[in-house]
């Protein structure tokens, strides 16, 4: 059975499990090809308000089906899941309240009246589907969803089930406004609908006030608190790759970032950032020294660039003096320390930060052989700690044959130091670099995903 068949089986069993546990649900949209295929993500509305209770039930179902929860975001009335099913990512939004910033725009009674069965799965009838899709886009973005066949789908749904469209919105929009929306959709007047976005928002807020009174204010405050908590919750990731020069660190980081930006994976991290050895908040120290000494300071590497492009290019210079190493380490430690604020911001934004080098390089780099070990250990506790550090384990002879930047003995020396570091720190992971770029990329992606799964209290190996 291939991966796609396993995902189809997972979808079938998911809905069967919901029914077995007497969970009343309906799929909101994109159900035409279910359970064989999900168009983008799966939106499931749950007809019960016990969110905390259902969250536990849903997570139990996921584990029972042999999948793992990679990420979960808890918003007001929404649980957003990214689930790993045999190397395939499945995106599921569990909707407990159809709302815009805590203001309800359609409720359970209306949706219960407008659901049907499709391939043994409970889904919304066409009219209610159109109402939910339109409100979701219009209230959040003041736009009508336009990609794909969205326009034609709206027209089709309203033409087929106008009564259901009106019924789904009747408790929160005026009859006059609903009729106006129906006519705009049938006549494909999308700009007119978008011009009415503010009027629709005001009508929904007004209806919520009439229906729920002061409770609507309390729920609005609750929405604000939940949204704030979600914004500051660290759901991003900080990773680094280390290894001797020539072991392919930069290429590997590029491949990992590219892999995680592909369809499906793109929901795991909103954005991937390939970084060098620091955040570049401070200018290069060599540039600063050149200015302060009126250009009398000249970077030694610039004296003869051609000397550093052939054999032993990393062996051309003598190691830095102790003083020079201390200055460089302290300067870039300050840069990394300031980077704590960058890390916090990007983690809250669900971004991946991936360094092709990191602070640990100072332990084994040839030009810092004279650096005081106590200074390295002190500064290490000041810089942001990566969630994972990957050591690319390749045969020294292979590295030398492919890219002889360092001598064979120097490569082996650096590998020995890195292997000792890997035994010291729990966040180090050894990657078998002998399997090539694709194999190494898959290993790193697997470790990152597994770490995300562990954050949710699960384990890939147990599934």
Secondary structure by P-SEA (a helix, b strand, c coil): ccaaaaaaaaaaaaaaaaaaabbbbbbcccccccccccccbbbbbbcccaaaaaaaaaaaaaaaaccccccccccccbbbbbbbcccbbbbbbbbccccccccccccaaaaaabbbbcccbbbbcaaaaaaaaaaaaaaaccccccccaaaaaaaaaaaacaaaaaaaacccccaaaaaaaaaaaaacaaaaaaaaaaaaaaaaaaaaaaaccaaaaaaaaaaaaaaaaaaaccccccccccccccccaaaaaaaaaaaaacccccccccccccccccccccccaaaaaaaaaccccccccccccccccccccccccccccaaaaaaaaaaaaaaaaaaaaaaaaaaaabbbbbbcccccccccccccccccaaaaaaaaaacccccbbbbbcccaaaaaaacccccaaaaaaaaaaaaaaaaccccbbbbcccccaaaaaaaaaaaaaaaaaaaaccccccc
